Amino acid sequence: MSRYFKRNWDETRGDEFDFWGKSTWYFEVGTDGYPIKQIELYENGNRLKYHSEKTFDDYGGLGDQALDFDEFKEFEIEKAEFENEWNKSN
């Protein structure tokens, strides 16, 4: 069963795309904690989206580390909120 998380990052990327600004990340993760789907929303309006058919691009990629459920428990969201953002990113 998948779980869903939304987390704001108060830091910028620290790379050539630093000017994109801070970001909000959405994750759908499996029972093992590994991301299945991921959305990154940046202050400048850029949206990045990763999943099994698009695991990386020139800007980043699908997380390859499991989320710590204890660390992320306060960031858990409903499936509907994740799917709403996922559909906006199509």
N, C-alpha and C positions, 0 to 999 in steps of 0.2 A: 504494500500500500504506500503510495507516494505521500510525501509531506511537502508543505509549501512555506517559503520564508521570504521576507522582504527586509532588506537592511540598507540603511543609508551609510555612505562613506563620507566622512568629513574631510577627506584628503583628496587631492587631485591625482591624476595618473602618475605623474613624475617622469613622463616620457615626452616625445615630440607632440603628443596630443594632449598635453597638460592643459592647454587653453580651453579644452572642452568643459572644464570645471569639475565640481564634485559630482557624485553619482549615487543612484539608488539601484540596488541589485535585487532581482527576484530569482528565486531558485525553486525548481521542482526536484526533489531528491527521492531516491529509492530508500528502501529499508536499511540499506548499507550506508546511507549518508552521502553517496556520490551523486552529483548533479546529473539529472536526466535532461533538463531544459534550463536555460539561463537567459535572463534579459538584463541588460545594463542600460539605464537611462541617465543621460548626462545633462547638466545645467544648460548647455547650448542647444538642446533639443535632439542630439544624436541618440539613436537607439541601436544597440547591438543585440543580436539574438543568436543563441547557439543551441544545438540539439544533435541528435545522433547522425543526421544527414549533413550537418554543417558544424563540425567540431572546432573549426578555427578559420580565421581570415587574417587580413593584414593588420587588424586592430587588437586582436586577442583571441580567446578561445574558451570553450567549455571547461569549467573547473575540473582538475584531475585529482583533487584531494577531497576526502570525505568531510562534510560539515560535522562539527562537534555538536550533537543535539543539545547537550547541556548549555553550551555557549550560545546557541542560537534559539533557545526555547522562548525567549521574550520577543523574538522576531517572527514567530510562526503566524501565518495568515491562513485564511480560508482558500480552498481551491478556486472558488469563483473569482476572488480578487486576482489571483495569479492568471487565470484564464482570460480575464478582462484585459489585462496588460498584454498577454501573449497575442490575443486577437488584434489589438491595436498595432502590434509590431509586424503584422503581415503585409 
